[in-house]
Amino acid sequence: MLFSSIIQIVHNQNILKNKAGAIMLDPHRQQEVVSLWFKYQPQRESDYSKEVIEGFSNINWIFKHSEGIS
């Protein structure tokens, strides 16, 4: 997630430099990172509720449950 944040900042620096406060990590990037993380760490799925795991398959769910401004 940290690397995705850095990519987002570099890619959108002109837009983001005029915003104050926490910036939401792009929901598509969140979805990709979580998908890859569970692919390589399947044993960690038991750390999260079924709702959360299923939620990351839906971009609108991610957007609704993420903090920061978009």
N, C-alpha and C positions, 0 to 999 in steps of 0.2 A: 504494500500500500504506500509505503514511503517513496519508493522509486516512482510509482505512478503519480504521486503528488508532485514530485520534482518535474516529471515530464509535462504535467498539466501546467505548472507554473511557467516553465520555459516556453511552452507552446502558446500560452495565452497571456504572456507578461504585459502586453499593452492594455489588455482589458482588466486584468487583475490588479494592476498598480493603482487603479482608481477606486478600488473597493476596500472597505474597512471591515475588520472582523474575520471570523472563521469562514473559509471558502469550502464549499462542499466538493469532495472528490467526485469527479464525473461518475454517475451511476453505471455507465457502461464499463468504465475501468474497474470499479468496485466489483462488478459481476465477473469480469474476466479474472481478476486477482483471486477472488474467493473460489471460483471454479478450478483454477489451477492449483490453489492451495489444497483443496479437498482431494484433487486428483493425486497429488503426491503425499498427502498426509491423511489418508482415509480414516485412520483411527481417531482423528480429532472430531469427526462428525458427531460422536457421542457427547461432546462438550456443549452442543447447541441443541435447542429445541427443534422439532420437526418444522414448526412454523418459520423459524429463522432460516433454516436450510432451504426450504421451499421458496421462501421470500426472495432469496437471491437469484431465483430464476425469472423474476418479474421486475423489469426496470422501474415501473411505477411504485412498486413496494419499496425498492431501494431508495428512490427519491423521497418518498414519504417518511421513511425511517432514518434518513441521514440528517446530520446536523450541518449548519452553515448555510451561507447564501450561495445560490448558483449563478 
